[in-house]
Amino acid sequence: MSLTRKSTLLAIMSVAFVCTVVISTVAPAFALTKYFNCTTRAANKHADLTLEDVNECYYKIFVGAREYYLNETSVLNAPTQ
């Protein structure tokens, strides 16, 4: 294998590694932001934050994220009056 092919292969592997590391560190940060926003919406809606609201947000964001984002009729997504 020539030096040019080795350096190209090394560059491609390096870029793939960096992309993997960035994705694995950025995705949890977005999840925490969404969780904080969910608890804030719940607290603002009821003027009080209960343990049930916190548990509901935890389930929606971390455990059941796929179902949460597919469900447009969620109680916490409803506009406030």
PyMOL Python script that loads the backbone (N, CA, C, O; Angstrom):
from pymol import cmd

cmd.read_pdbstr("""\
ATOM      1  N   MET A   1       0.847  -1.167   0.000  1.00  0.00           N
ATOM      2  CA  MET A   1       0.000   0.000   0.000  1.00  0.00           C
ATOM      3  C   MET A   1       0.896   1.233   0.000  1.00  0.00           C
ATOM      4  O   MET A   1       1.872   1.301   0.746  1.00  0.00           O
ATOM      5  N   SER A   2       0.565   2.182  -0.821  1.00  0.00           N
ATOM      6  CA  SER A   2       1.401   3.376  -0.947  1.00  0.00           C
ATOM      7  C   SER A   2       1.166   4.321   0.231  1.00  0.00           C
ATOM      8  O   SER A   2       0.184   4.200   0.964  1.00  0.00           O
ATOM      9  N   LEU A   3       2.082   5.251   0.389  1.00  0.00           N
ATOM     10  CA  LEU A   3       2.006   6.221   1.479  1.00  0.00           C
ATOM     11  C   LEU A   3       0.765   7.109   1.348  1.00  0.00           C
ATOM     12  O   LEU A   3       0.162   7.475   2.357  1.00  0.00           O
ATOM     13  N   THR A   4       0.383   7.454   0.136  1.00  0.00           N
ATOM     14  CA  THR A   4      -0.792   8.294  -0.099  1.00  0.00           C
ATOM     15  C   THR A   4      -2.064   7.581   0.341  1.00  0.00           C
ATOM     16  O   THR A   4      -2.938   8.196   0.951  1.00  0.00           O
ATOM     17  N   ARG A   5      -2.175   6.300   0.041  1.00  0.00           N
ATOM     18  CA  ARG A   5      -3.368   5.545   0.441  1.00  0.00           C
ATOM     19  C   ARG A   5      -3.425   5.393   1.949  1.00  0.00           C
ATOM     20  O   ARG A   5      -4.499   5.472   2.545  1.00  0.00           O
ATOM     21  N   LYS A   6      -2.266   5.173   2.573  1.00  0.00           N
ATOM     22  CA  LYS A   6      -2.243   5.033   4.029  1.00  0.00           C
ATOM     23  C   LYS A   6      -2.657   6.330   4.705  1.00  0.00           C
ATOM     24  O   LYS A   6      -3.424   6.314   5.668  1.00  0.00           O
ATOM     25  N   SER A   7      -2.157   7.448   4.209  1.00  0.00           N
ATOM     26  CA  SER A   7      -2.513   8.727   4.823  1.00  0.00           C
ATOM     27  C   SER A   7      -3.984   9.058   4.582  1.00  0.00           C
ATOM     28  O   SER A   7      -4.635   9.626   5.460  1.00  0.00           O
ATOM     29  N   THR A   8      -4.516   8.717   3.424  1.00  0.00           N
ATOM     30  CA  THR A   8      -5.933   8.942   3.141  1.00  0.00           C
ATOM     31  C   THR A   8      -6.801   8.078   4.046  1.00  0.00           C
ATOM     32  O   THR A   8      -7.798   8.547   4.594  1.00  0.00           O
ATOM     33  N   LEU A   9      -6.420   6.824   4.199  1.00  0.00           N
ATOM     34  CA  LEU A   9      -7.166   5.923   5.073  1.00  0.00           C
ATOM     35  C   LEU A   9      -7.118   6.411   6.523  1.00  0.00           C
ATOM     36  O   LEU A   9      -8.127   6.376   7.227  1.00  0.00           O
ATOM     37  N   LEU A  10      -5.957   6.860   6.960  1.00  0.00           N
ATOM     38  CA  LEU A  10      -5.822   7.383   8.318  1.00  0.00           C
ATOM     39  C   LEU A  10      -6.678   8.634   8.503  1.00  0.00           C
ATOM     40  O   LEU A  10      -7.295   8.799   9.555  1.00  0.00           O
ATOM     41  N   ALA A  11      -6.728   9.507   7.517  1.00  0.00           N
ATOM     42  CA  ALA A  11      -7.553  10.718   7.597  1.00  0.00           C
ATOM     43  C   ALA A  11      -9.032  10.370   7.677  1.00  0.00           C
ATOM     44  O   ALA A  11      -9.765  10.971   8.463  1.00  0.00           O
ATOM     45  N   ILE A  12      -9.478   9.415   6.880  1.00  0.00           N
ATOM     46  CA  ILE A  12     -10.889   8.999   6.893  1.00  0.00           C
ATOM     47  C   ILE A  12     -11.251   8.381   8.232  1.00  0.00           C
ATOM     48  O   ILE A  12     -12.319   8.661   8.777  1.00  0.00           O
ATOM     49  N   MET A  13     -10.380   7.550   8.763  1.00  0.00           N
ATOM     50  CA  MET A  13     -10.637   6.926  10.064  1.00  0.00           C
ATOM     51  C   MET A  13     -10.658   7.979  11.172  1.00  0.00           C
ATOM     52  O   MET A  13     -11.453   7.878  12.107  1.00  0.00           O
ATOM     53  N   SER A  14      -9.804   8.974  11.076  1.00  0.00           N
ATOM     54  CA  SER A  14      -9.764  10.034  12.083  1.00  0.00           C
ATOM     55  C   SER A  14     -11.046  10.856  12.068  1.00  0.00           C
ATOM     56  O   SER A  14     -11.600  11.170  13.121  1.00  0.00           O
ATOM     57  N   VAL A  15     -11.507  11.198  10.897  1.00  0.00           N
ATOM     58  CA  VAL A  15     -12.750  11.960  10.774  1.00  0.00           C
ATOM     59  C   VAL A  15     -13.923  11.140  11.318  1.00  0.00           C
ATOM     60  O   VAL A  15     -14.773  11.683  12.024  1.00  0.00           O
ATOM     61  N   ALA A  16     -13.980   9.872  11.008  1.00  0.00           N
ATOM     62  CA  ALA A  16     -15.056   9.014  11.507  1.00  0.00           C
ATOM     63  C   ALA A  16     -15.015   8.941  13.036  1.00  0.00           C
ATOM     64  O   ALA A  16     -16.059   8.981  13.688  1.00  0.00           O
ATOM     65  N   PHE A  17     -13.822   8.835  13.604  1.00  0.00           N
ATOM     66  CA  PHE A  17     -13.680   8.775  15.063  1.00  0.00           C
ATOM     67  C   PHE A  17     -14.143  10.074  15.707  1.00  0.00           C
ATOM     68  O   PHE A  17     -14.869  10.051  16.701  1.00  0.00           O
ATOM     69  N   VAL A  18     -13.733  11.194  15.154  1.00  0.00           N
ATOM     70  CA  VAL A  18     -14.128  12.493  15.704  1.00  0.00           C
ATOM     71  C   VAL A  18     -15.636  12.672  15.617  1.00  0.00           C
ATOM     72  O   VAL A  18     -16.251  13.157  16.567  1.00  0.00           O
ATOM     73  N   CYS A  19     -16.236  12.297  14.512  1.00  0.00           N
ATOM     74  CA  CYS A  19     -17.686  12.410  14.362  1.00  0.00           C
ATOM     75  C   CYS A  19     -18.416  11.559  15.398  1.00  0.00           C
ATOM     76  O   CYS A  19     -19.421  11.992  15.962  1.00  0.00           O
ATOM     77  N   THR A  20     -17.921  10.366  15.647  1.00  0.00           N
ATOM     78  CA  THR A  20     -18.523   9.480  16.633  1.00  0.00           C
ATOM     79  C   THR A  20     -18.445  10.082  18.028  1.00  0.00           C
ATOM     80  O   THR A  20     -19.417  10.037  18.782  1.00  0.00           O
ATOM     81  N   VAL A  21     -17.308  10.638  18.369  1.00  0.00           N
ATOM     82  CA  VAL A  21     -17.145  11.241  19.690  1.00  0.00           C
ATOM     83  C   VAL A  21     -18.046  12.461  19.848  1.00  0.00           C
ATOM     84  O   VAL A  21     -18.668  12.636  20.896  1.00  0.00           O
ATOM     85  N   VAL A  22     -18.123  13.291  18.841  1.00  0.00           N
ATOM     86  CA  VAL A  22     -18.959  14.495  18.914  1.00  0.00           C
ATOM     87  C   VAL A  22     -20.429  14.118  19.052  1.00  0.00           C
ATOM     88  O   VAL A  22     -21.135  14.695  19.879  1.00  0.00           O
ATOM     89  N   ILE A  23     -20.889  13.183  18.275  1.00  0.00           N
ATOM     90  CA  ILE A  23     -22.295  12.768  18.332  1.00  0.00           C
ATOM     91  C   ILE A  23     -22.626  12.161  19.687  1.00  0.00           C
ATOM     92  O   ILE A  23     -23.701  12.414  20.230  1.00  0.00           O
ATOM     93  N   SER A  24     -21.723  11.367  20.235  1.00  0.00           N
ATOM     94  CA  SER A  24     -22.007  10.717  21.515  1.00  0.00           C
ATOM     95  C   SER A  24     -21.973  11.687  22.681  1.00  0.00           C
ATOM     96  O   SER A  24     -22.516  11.374  23.741  1.00  0.00           O
ATOM     97  N   THR A  25     -21.361  12.847  22.531  1.00  0.00           N
ATOM     98  CA  THR A  25     -21.360  13.826  23.621  1.00  0.00           C
ATOM     99  C   THR A  25     -22.417  14.909  23.445  1.00  0.00           C
ATOM    100  O   THR A  25     -22.872  15.473  24.440  1.00  0.00           O
ATOM    101  N   VAL A  26     -22.816  15.214  22.238  1.00  0.00           N
ATOM    102  CA  VAL A  26     -23.792  16.279  22.004  1.00  0.00           C
ATOM    103  C   VAL A  26     -25.214  15.793  22.220  1.00  0.00           C
ATOM    104  O   VAL A  26     -26.036  16.548  22.739  1.00  0.00           O
ATOM    105  N   ALA A  27     -25.533  14.584  21.849  1.00  0.00           N
ATOM    106  CA  ALA A  27     -26.903  14.073  21.967  1.00  0.00           C
ATOM    107  C   ALA A  27     -27.420  14.100  23.409  1.00  0.00           C
ATOM    108  O   ALA A  27     -28.557  14.524  23.617  1.00  0.00           O
ATOM    109  N   PRO A  28     -26.644  13.669  24.419  1.00  0.00           N
ATOM    110  CA  PRO A  28     -27.144  13.773  25.790  1.00  0.00           C
ATOM    111  C   PRO A  28     -27.385  15.211  26.238  1.00  0.00           C
ATOM    112  O   PRO A  28     -28.290  15.466  27.033  1.00  0.00           O
ATOM    113  N   ALA A  29     -26.601  16.134  25.748  1.00  0.00           N
ATOM    114  CA  ALA A  29     -26.814  17.537  26.116  1.00  0.00           C
ATOM    115  C   ALA A  29     -28.155  18.034  25.596  1.00  0.00           C
ATOM    116  O   ALA A  29     -28.841  18.777  26.297  1.00  0.00           O
ATOM    117  N   PHE A  30     -28.545  17.647  24.395  1.00  0.00           N
ATOM    118  CA  PHE A  30     -29.852  18.025  23.863  1.00  0.00           C
ATOM    119  C   PHE A  30     -30.971  17.384  24.680  1.00  0.00           C
ATOM    120  O   PHE A  30     -32.014  18.000  24.899  1.00  0.00           O
ATOM    121  N   ALA A  31     -30.755  16.156  25.127  1.00  0.00           N
ATOM    122  CA  ALA A  31     -31.767  15.482  25.938  1.00  0.00           C
ATOM    123  C   ALA A  31     -31.967  16.204  27.264  1.00  0.00           C
ATOM    124  O   ALA A  31     -33.099  16.345  27.726  1.00  0.00           O
ATOM    125  N   LEU A  32     -30.884  16.661  27.881  1.00  0.00           N
ATOM    126  CA  LEU A  32     -31.019  17.404  29.134  1.00  0.00           C
ATOM    127  C   LEU A  32     -31.742  18.726  28.923  1.00  0.00           C
ATOM    128  O   LEU A  32     -32.537  19.138  29.767  1.00  0.00           O
ATOM    129  N   THR A  33     -31.475  19.390  27.813  1.00  0.00           N
ATOM    130  CA  THR A  33     -32.169  20.641  27.503  1.00  0.00           C
ATOM    131  C   THR A  33     -33.656  20.391  27.325  1.00  0.00           C
ATOM    132  O   THR A  33     -34.477  21.158  27.826  1.00  0.00           O
ATOM    133  N   LYS A  34     -34.007  19.340  26.627  1.00  0.00           N
ATOM    134  CA  LYS A  34     -35.424  19.019  26.412  1.00  0.00           C
ATOM    135  C   LYS A  34     -36.107  18.638  27.721  1.00  0.00           C
ATOM    136  O   LYS A  34     -37.271  18.973  27.940  1.00  0.00           O
ATOM    137  N   TYR A  35     -35.378  17.933  28.594  1.00  0.00           N
ATOM    138  CA  TYR A  35     -35.930  17.564  29.900  1.00  0.00           C
ATOM    139  C   TYR A  35     -36.174  18.818  30.738  1.00  0.00           C
ATOM    140  O   TYR A  35     -37.230  18.948  31.358  1.00  0.00           O
ATOM    141  N   PHE A  36     -35.224  19.728  30.764  1.00  0.00           N
ATOM    142  CA  PHE A  36     -35.385  20.971  31.510  1.00  0.00           C
ATOM    143  C   PHE A  36     -36.556  21.775  30.966  1.00  0.00           C
ATOM    144  O   PHE A  36     -37.341  22.325  31.739  1.00  0.00           O
ATOM    145  N   ASN A  37     -36.681  21.851  29.654  1.00  0.00           N
ATOM    146  CA  ASN A  37     -37.799  22.582  29.048  1.00  0.00           C
ATOM    147  C   ASN A  37     -39.135  21.943  29.396  1.00  0.00           C
ATOM    148  O   ASN A  37     -40.120  22.642  29.634  1.00  0.00           O
ATOM    149  N   CYS A  38     -39.169  20.627  29.424  1.00  0.00           N
ATOM    150  CA  CYS A  38     -40.399  19.912  29.761  1.00  0.00           C
ATOM    151  C   CYS A  38     -40.815  20.207  31.200  1.00  0.00           C
ATOM    152  O   CYS A  38     -41.985  20.488  31.462  1.00  0.00           O
ATOM    153  N   THR A  39     -39.870  20.147  32.131  1.00  0.00           N
ATOM    154  CA  THR A  39     -40.208  20.433  33.530  1.00  0.00           C
ATOM    155  C   THR A  39     -40.597  21.898  33.715  1.00  0.00           C
ATOM    156  O   THR A  39     -41.463  22.211  34.532  1.00  0.00           O
ATOM    157  N   THR A  40     -39.968  22.789  32.968  1.00  0.00           N
ATOM    158  CA  THR A  40     -40.326  24.204  33.048  1.00  0.00           C
ATOM    159  C   THR A  40     -41.738  24.443  32.543  1.00  0.00           C
ATOM    160  O   THR A  40     -42.494  25.197  33.157  1.00  0.00           O
ATOM    161  N   ARG A  41     -42.112  23.805  31.418  1.00  0.00           N
ATOM    162  CA  ARG A  41     -43.473  23.942  30.900  1.00  0.00           C
ATOM    163  C   ARG A  41     -44.493  23.413  31.903  1.00  0.00           C
ATOM    164  O   ARG A  41     -45.545  24.019  32.109  1.00  0.00           O
ATOM    165  N   ALA A  42     -44.173  22.280  32.525  1.00  0.00           N
ATOM    166  CA  ALA A  42     -45.095  21.695  33.508  1.00  0.00           C
ATOM    167  C   ALA A  42     -45.250  22.620  34.710  1.00  0.00           C
ATOM    168  O   ALA A  42     -46.360  22.810  35.207  1.00  0.00           O
ATOM    169  N   ALA A  43     -44.156  23.192  35.177  1.00  0.00           N
ATOM    170  CA  ALA A  43     -44.220  24.096  36.328  1.00  0.00           C
ATOM    171  C   ALA A  43     -44.988  25.363  35.983  1.00  0.00           C
ATOM    172  O   ALA A  43     -45.761  25.857  36.804  1.00  0.00           O
ATOM    173  N   ASN A  44     -44.791  25.891  34.799  1.00  0.00           N
ATOM    174  CA  ASN A  44     -45.498  27.107  34.401  1.00  0.00           C
ATOM    175  C   ASN A  44     -46.984  26.857  34.156  1.00  0.00           C
ATOM    176  O   ASN A  44     -47.811  27.742  34.375  1.00  0.00           O
ATOM    177  N   LYS A  45     -47.311  25.675  33.712  1.00  0.00           N
ATOM    178  CA  LYS A  45     -48.705  25.368  33.413  1.00  0.00           C
ATOM    179  C   LYS A  45     -49.538  25.288  34.687  1.00  0.00           C
ATOM    180  O   LYS A  45     -50.661  25.791  34.732  1.00  0.00           O
ATOM    181  N   HIS A  46     -48.988  24.656  35.720  1.00  0.00           N
ATOM    182  CA  HIS A  46     -49.734  24.449  36.962  1.00  0.00           C
ATOM    183  C   HIS A  46     -49.330  25.427  38.067  1.00  0.00           C
ATOM    184  O   HIS A  46     -49.926  25.418  39.144  1.00  0.00           O
ATOM    185  N   ALA A  47     -48.338  26.260  37.816  1.00  0.00           N
ATOM    186  CA  ALA A  47     -47.772  27.164  38.821  1.00  0.00           C
ATOM    187  C   ALA A  47     -47.173  26.391  39.986  1.00  0.00           C
ATOM    188  O   ALA A  47     -46.985  26.928  41.078  1.00  0.00           O
ATOM    189  N   ASP A  48     -46.877  25.120  39.734  1.00  0.00           N
ATOM    190  CA  ASP A  48     -46.276  24.269  40.747  1.00  0.00           C
ATOM    191  C   ASP A  48     -45.670  23.062  40.034  1.00  0.00           C
ATOM    192  O   ASP A  48     -46.241  22.557  39.068  1.00  0.00           O
ATOM    193  N   LEU A  49     -44.535  22.610  40.500  1.00  0.00           N
ATOM    194  CA  LEU A  49     -43.890  21.438  39.915  1.00  0.00           C
ATOM    195  C   LEU A  49     -44.017  20.282  40.888  1.00  0.00           C
ATOM    196  O   LEU A  49     -43.478  20.322  41.994  1.00  0.00           O
ATOM    197  N   THR A  50     -44.726  19.265  40.471  1.00  0.00           N
ATOM    198  CA  THR A  50     -44.917  18.101  41.340  1.00  0.00           C
ATOM    199  C   THR A  50     -43.983  16.983  40.925  1.00  0.00           C
ATOM    200  O   THR A  50     -43.384  17.008  39.850  1.00  0.00           O
ATOM    201  N   LEU A  51     -43.876  16.012  41.796  1.00  0.00           N
ATOM    202  CA  LEU A  51     -43.045  14.852  41.497  1.00  0.00           C
ATOM    203  C   LEU A  51     -43.603  14.079  40.303  1.00  0.00           C
ATOM    204  O   LEU A  51     -42.840  13.495  39.534  1.00  0.00           O
ATOM    205  N   GLU A  52     -44.907  14.070  40.144  1.00  0.00           N
ATOM    206  CA  GLU A  52     -45.518  13.399  39.000  1.00  0.00           C
ATOM    207  C   GLU A  52     -45.117  14.071  37.693  1.00  0.00           C
ATOM    208  O   GLU A  52     -44.864  13.395  36.695  1.00  0.00           O
ATOM    209  N   ASP A  53     -45.057  15.413  37.698  1.00  0.00           N
ATOM    210  CA  ASP A  53     -44.618  16.136  36.503  1.00  0.00           C
ATOM    211  C   ASP A  53     -43.175  15.788  36.146  1.00  0.00           C
ATOM    212  O   ASP A  53     -42.844  15.580  34.979  1.00  0.00           O
ATOM    213  N   VAL A  54     -42.331  15.730  37.160  1.00  0.00           N
ATOM    214  CA  VAL A  54     -40.916  15.397  36.941  1.00  0.00           C
ATOM    215  C   VAL A  54     -40.780  13.990  36.384  1.00  0.00           C
ATOM    216  O   VAL A  54     -40.021  13.756  35.444  1.00  0.00           O
ATOM    217  N   ASN A  55     -41.522  13.052  36.970  1.00  0.00           N
ATOM    218  CA  ASN A  55     -41.459  11.665  36.484  1.00  0.00           C
ATOM    219  C   ASN A  55     -42.006  11.542  35.070  1.00  0.00           C
ATOM    220  O   ASN A  55     -41.475  10.782  34.260  1.00  0.00           O
ATOM    221  N   GLU A  56     -43.069  12.289  34.768  1.00  0.00           N
ATOM    222  CA  GLU A  56     -43.638  12.252  33.420  1.00  0.00           C
ATOM    223  C   GLU A  56     -42.641  12.784  32.392  1.00  0.00           C
ATOM    224  O   GLU A  56     -42.487  12.210  31.314  1.00  0.00           O
ATOM    225  N   CYS A  57     -41.973  13.873  32.727  1.00  0.00           N
ATOM    226  CA  CYS A  57     -40.967  14.435  31.816  1.00  0.00           C
ATOM    227  C   CYS A  57     -39.798  13.472  31.646  1.00  0.00           C
ATOM    228  O   CYS A  57     -39.287  13.304  30.538  1.00  0.00           O
ATOM    229  N   TYR A  58     -39.377  12.843  32.729  1.00  0.00           N
ATOM    230  CA  TYR A  58     -38.281  11.884  32.637  1.00  0.00           C
ATOM    231  C   TYR A  58     -38.645  10.744  31.696  1.00  0.00           C
ATOM    232  O   TYR A  58     -37.850  10.354  30.841  1.00  0.00           O
ATOM    233  N   TYR A  59     -39.861  10.211  31.862  1.00  0.00           N
ATOM    234  CA  TYR A  59     -40.273   9.110  31.000  1.00  0.00           C
ATOM    235  C   TYR A  59     -40.351   9.554  29.547  1.00  0.00           C
ATOM    236  O   TYR A  59     -39.902   8.842  28.649  1.00  0.00           O
ATOM    237  N   LYS A  60     -40.920  10.727  29.319  1.00  0.00           N
ATOM    238  CA  LYS A  60     -41.107  11.193  27.950  1.00  0.00           C
ATOM    239  C   LYS A  60     -39.781  11.474  27.248  1.00  0.00           C
ATOM    240  O   LYS A  60     -39.624  11.137  26.074  1.00  0.00           O
ATOM    241  N   ILE A  61     -38.832  12.079  27.941  1.00  0.00           N
ATOM    242  CA  ILE A  61     -37.594  12.497  27.296  1.00  0.00           C
ATOM    243  C   ILE A  61     -36.573  11.373  27.246  1.00  0.00           C
ATOM    244  O   ILE A  61     -35.979  11.133  26.194  1.00  0.00           O
ATOM    245  N   PHE A  62     -36.358  10.688  28.342  1.00  0.00           N
ATOM    246  CA  PHE A  62     -35.273   9.711  28.386  1.00  0.00           C
ATOM    247  C   PHE A  62     -35.717   8.288  28.080  1.00  0.00           C
ATOM    248  O   PHE A  62     -34.992   7.556  27.405  1.00  0.00           O
ATOM    249  N   VAL A  63     -36.873   7.880  28.550  1.00  0.00           N
ATOM    250  CA  VAL A  63     -37.313   6.493  28.371  1.00  0.00           C
ATOM    251  C   VAL A  63     -38.148   6.333  27.116  1.00  0.00           C
ATOM    252  O   VAL A  63     -37.905   5.437  26.308  1.00  0.00           O
ATOM    253  N   GLY A  64     -39.123   7.196  26.957  1.00  0.00           N
ATOM    254  CA  GLY A  64     -40.043   7.050  25.834  1.00  0.00           C
ATOM    255  C   GLY A  64     -39.931   8.193  24.851  1.00  0.00           C
ATOM    256  O   GLY A  64     -40.948   8.713  24.394  1.00  0.00           O
ATOM    257  N   ALA A  65     -38.735   8.589  24.519  1.00  0.00           N
ATOM    258  CA  ALA A  65     -38.538   9.764  23.668  1.00  0.00           C
ATOM    259  C   ALA A  65     -39.201   9.607  22.307  1.00  0.00           C
ATOM    260  O   ALA A  65     -39.776  10.562  21.785  1.00  0.00           O
ATOM    261  N   ARG A  66     -39.129   8.452  21.746  1.00  0.00           N
ATOM    262  CA  ARG A  66     -39.704   8.269  20.406  1.00  0.00           C
ATOM    263  C   ARG A  66     -41.209   8.470  20.418  1.00  0.00           C
ATOM    264  O   ARG A  66     -41.760   9.157  19.558  1.00  0.00           O
ATOM    265  N   GLU A  67     -41.878   7.860  21.408  1.00  0.00           N
ATOM    266  CA  GLU A  67     -43.319   8.007  21.493  1.00  0.00           C
ATOM    267  C   GLU A  67     -43.704   9.444  21.839  1.00  0.00           C
ATOM    268  O   GLU A  67     -44.732   9.936  21.375  1.00  0.00           O
ATOM    269  N   TYR A  68     -42.890  10.119  22.649  1.00  0.00           N
ATOM    270  CA  TYR A  68     -43.183  11.499  23.055  1.00  0.00           C
ATOM    271  C   TYR A  68     -43.179  12.432  21.850  1.00  0.00           C
ATOM    272  O   TYR A  68     -44.078  13.260  21.700  1.00  0.00           O
ATOM    273  N   TYR A  69     -42.199  12.304  21.015  1.00  0.00           N
ATOM    274  CA  TYR A  69     -42.104  13.220  19.887  1.00  0.00           C
ATOM    275  C   TYR A  69     -43.076  12.876  18.773  1.00  0.00           C
ATOM    276  O   TYR A  69     -43.342  13.712  17.909  1.00  0.00           O
ATOM    277  N   LEU A  70     -43.606  11.671  18.775  1.00  0.00           N
ATOM    278  CA  LEU A  70     -44.626  11.319  17.793  1.00  0.00           C
ATOM    279  C   LEU A  70     -46.014  11.737  18.266  1.00  0.00           C
ATOM    280  O   LEU A  70     -46.928  11.879  17.454  1.00  0.00           O
ATOM    281  N   ASN A  71     -46.174  11.932  19.556  1.00  0.00           N
ATOM    282  CA  ASN A  71     -47.470  12.262  20.132  1.00  0.00           C
ATOM    283  C   ASN A  71     -47.623  13.771  20.195  1.00  0.00           C
ATOM    284  O   ASN A  71     -47.042  14.411  21.071  1.00  0.00           O
ATOM    285  N   GLU A  72     -48.386  14.347  19.292  1.00  0.00           N
ATOM    286  CA  GLU A  72     -48.582  15.794  19.241  1.00  0.00           C
ATOM    287  C   GLU A  72     -49.650  16.255  20.224  1.00  0.00           C
ATOM    288  O   GLU A  72     -49.803  17.458  20.439  1.00  0.00           O
ATOM    289  N   THR A  73     -50.398  15.324  20.829  1.00  0.00           N
ATOM    290  CA  THR A  73     -51.471  15.712  21.738  1.00  0.00           C
ATOM    291  C   THR A  73     -51.052  15.597  23.192  1.00  0.00           C
ATOM    292  O   THR A  73     -51.908  15.462  24.066  1.00  0.00           O
ATOM    293  N   SER A  74     -49.774  15.644  23.470  1.00  0.00           N
ATOM    294  CA  SER A  74     -49.296  15.544  24.839  1.00  0.00           C
ATOM    295  C   SER A  74     -49.826  16.691  25.676  1.00  0.00           C
ATOM    296  O   SER A  74     -49.964  17.811  25.184  1.00  0.00           O
ATOM    297  N   VAL A  75     -50.119  16.421  26.929  1.00  0.00           N
ATOM    298  CA  VAL A  75     -50.646  17.424  27.842  1.00  0.00           C
ATOM    299  C   VAL A  75     -49.654  18.571  27.999  1.00  0.00           C
ATOM    300  O   VAL A  75     -50.054  19.734  28.057  1.00  0.00           O
ATOM    301  N   LEU A  76     -48.364  18.252  28.069  1.00  0.00           N
ATOM    302  CA  LEU A  76     -47.356  19.287  28.285  1.00  0.00           C
ATOM    303  C   LEU A  76     -47.078  20.097  27.030  1.00  0.00           C
ATOM    304  O   LEU A  76     -46.496  21.178  27.122  1.00  0.00           O
ATOM    305  N   ASN A  77     -47.475  19.610  25.862  1.00  0.00           N
ATOM    306  CA  ASN A  77     -47.281  20.360  24.625  1.00  0.00           C
ATOM    307  C   ASN A  77     -48.438  21.300  24.323  1.00  0.00           C
ATOM    308  O   ASN A  77     -48.343  22.135  23.424  1.00  0.00           O
ATOM    309  N   ALA A  78     -49.525  21.170  25.068  1.00  0.00           N
ATOM    310  CA  ALA A  78     -50.700  21.994  24.808  1.00  0.00           C
ATOM    311  C   ALA A  78     -50.401  23.450  25.134  1.00  0.00           C
ATOM    312  O   ALA A  78     -49.708  23.726  26.113  1.00  0.00           O
ATOM    313  N   PRO A  79     -50.901  24.379  24.346  1.00  0.00           N
ATOM    314  CA  PRO A  79     -50.671  25.801  24.636  1.00  0.00           C
ATOM    315  C   PRO A  79     -51.388  26.217  25.904  1.00  0.00           C
ATOM    316  O   PRO A  79     -52.456  25.695  26.222  1.00  0.00           O
ATOM    317  N   THR A  80     -50.806  27.149  26.623  1.00  0.00           N
ATOM    318  CA  THR A  80     -51.419  27.630  27.873  1.00  0.00           C
ATOM    319  C   THR A  80     -52.499  28.656  27.539  1.00  0.00           C
ATOM    320  O   THR A  80     -52.426  29.332  26.514  1.00  0.00           O
ATOM    321  N   GLN A  81     -53.476  28.763  28.387  1.00  0.00           N
ATOM    322  CA  GLN A  81     -54.616  29.661  28.167  1.00  0.00           C
ATOM    323  C   GLN A  81     -54.306  31.039  28.702  1.00  0.00           C
ATOM    324  O   GLN A  81     -55.141  31.939  28.612  1.00  0.00           O
TER     325      GLN A  81
END
""", "prot")
cmd.dss("prot")
cmd.show_as("cartoon", "prot")
cmd.util.cbc("prot")
cmd.orient("prot")
